[in-house]
Structures are given as structure tokens and as C-alpha cells.
Amino acid sequence: MIQRRTLLKTSAAVALGAPGLSGLAQQAVTLKFHTFMAPQSNVWLTMHKPWMEKVEKESGGRIKFEGYPAMQLGGTPVQLYDQAKDGVVDIVWTLPGNTAGRFPRIEVFELPFMMNNAEATSKAYWEYVQTMAPDEFKDVQVLALQVHGPGMFHTKDKLIKTADDLRGMKVRGPTRQITKMLGFVGATPVGMPLPAIPDALSKGTIDGCVIPWEVVPSVKVHELTKFHSEFENSGGALYTTTFVMGMNKAKYNSLAPELKKVIDNNSGMATSAWLGKTQQGNDPVGRKAAEDRKNTIYQITAADAQEFKRKARLVEVEWVEDMNKRNYDGKKLLETARALIEKHGKAAAAPKKA
């Protein structure tokens, strides 16, 4: 009798662990989440961790996460997208622009003075990809698409007031469109991933960088620079950067239907908007860090901003030409992105009904 009980217990344990037997209790799934952001960064603490916690809670603990900030699983930020594609990790959050020219259609959101609100522009970005570039991220299951708040100048030894002030200055940019823009407005552009900024500033490899306020504390830019030059929000941001949160397709497809639904409920336009809003919402924290060190914060005047816009417009012209050469309608892509940013911006600004 004891032998029979043991046998039954063993058979049940085997059955519970067997694939395809969805009628029986499901085991928990552990997903590896990998990103280049530092563990002390606002992005990790206020965006990534809360997102993982929400998914875990809504799955009743059946989805668990192992979170790896700061490239803890190895590789470089440039390799993150392919780590998700190839199943080295399960979910990544990264910059498509790390791989220059690989995702050309979404670069429209990184063109100069396109956006001034990360929440609305993140919604526009999501809708644009669904309608105009549905195969742009075909190698992964796209969970969210977002942008950060207004990008701006942070410099070591010289305050930037006009485009002419950038002459001879080596300034870091994150993606090919933004480094191109820096060149057109007069700087010597230097492309590099975010984690490389502190070392480059310390060694004098660069004289400054462009990043949003929110990222400043995580890479100690408020300690390594003295001057910060921002643009008026109403005139549009100097630039923003696009991000993608993507999941390995095979891993997503292997989930039980009810767990897929939990992931789906934490994906899409609403999640994209929340990520954009949260990231821009952390801008005041970064700004305060610079204020506390008595750094100089300067707002570029509307008249001087016009000169930046005039010079930076060449980036837009070249991008449209590049899209046309790739057999995309560059003008249509640009007009669509602008219209979507305006549409979602108006919706965000509209008074809420009681």
C-alpha cells in the first residue's frame, strides 16, 4: 500500500511538470529582464521594477522575474535587442538607436524639435509602429515603445547659449540622428552609449553630452559638468530618444494563455504612455541635483532656439531622403509621426470630463 501511494505521488509530480498538460496546475515561469540602466537609476527604480512587480502580482505569482540592470548578464548595450531575439534573455529594455540604421523608420521620433511631451509622444510612437512600421521590430514580441523627456546640453567648461557656442566642442549623442544633429548645429559629435558618459567626461574625451534631466544623477553628470542649457517646452525639445521593451518570441509563445494575457495587459499603448510619463516625471529630480550643486542652468531664448532649429532641419531633410532611398515614403512617415504627436498631445491637454 505504501509502495502504491509513493508511485501515485511520483506519477502526479511527473504529470504536473509535463509540458502540454494545461489542465493541471501550472508551474511558475521565471523571466530574465536585462537592461543597461544602472540599479540606482530612476528608470530601473520607478519604471522597470514596478512593471515587473505588477506583472508578478497580476499573474498570482506564476510569472516571476530575475532583474539584471547594468548589463549584469554580460554583453554590451548594443547587443541587448539581439539578446532578446536570440533567447539569451527573455525581456530587454533598450535603445533601437544603439544599432545605427537598423530600425530606420522609428528614427522619425528622434528628429530635432519633434516632441515636447513624453507621454503623448510615446502613444504616438506606439500607434505609428502599428500602422506605419509593423515589421520594424519583427524579431521580438514588442511590449512597449516610449520616449524620454526633452533632451538638452550638459557641458563641463562652457555655457551653451547659441549654436555658435558649440564650435570645437566634442559632445556625446546617443543615436545616429542625434549625433548628426549635433554636427549640423556646430558641435563635433561623439556617439556612445549612456554608461560610457562618466568616464568620457572625466578623461576629457568629450566636453559635454546631451541627455534628459532624468538620467543626470545615474551617470553623475551633475557632478562632472557645471553648465546645463535647456530649451523652452512650448517650442519643442531639442531631441528625444526612442526605446523598445521587447520579449523573446518563443518565450512569449510558450506561455500559458492566461499568462500571455497578463503580459498583454501590461503591454501596448497604455503601458508605453505610462513609461514615457514616468520617465519625464523624473526630470525635476535630475534638475534639482544640478541646482543643489549650484550649477548654472540656462534656458536658451526663443530667438536663439530658431537658429538651432534652422541648422538642425537638415537632419530632417536627410532622413526623408534616406527613407525614400530605402523605398519608404519619407514625407508620409514624417507627416504621420507629426500628426500622431499632435493628436495625442491634444488628447493629453484636453480637460477631463467629470
TAJORA-V668726 format. One record per helix or strand of 3 or more residues. SS is the DSSP state (H for helix, E for strand). FROM is the first residue (numbers start at 1). TO is the last residue. Records with the same first field share a line. If there is no record, write none. Layout:
# TAJORA-V668726
SS = FROM-TO ; FROM-TO
This chain:
# TAJORA-V668726
H = 2-17 ; 42-58 ; 77-86 ; 96-98 ; 104-110 ; 118-132 ; 163-166 ; 176-184 ; 194-203 ; 213-215 ; 217-219 ; 221-224 ; 233-235 ; 249-254 ; 257-265 ; 269-281 ; 283-292 ; 302-325 ; 330-349
E = 29-35 ; 63-68 ; 91-94 ; 140-147 ; 151-155 ; 170-173 ; 188-191 ; 208-212 ; 227-231 ; 242-248 ; 296-300
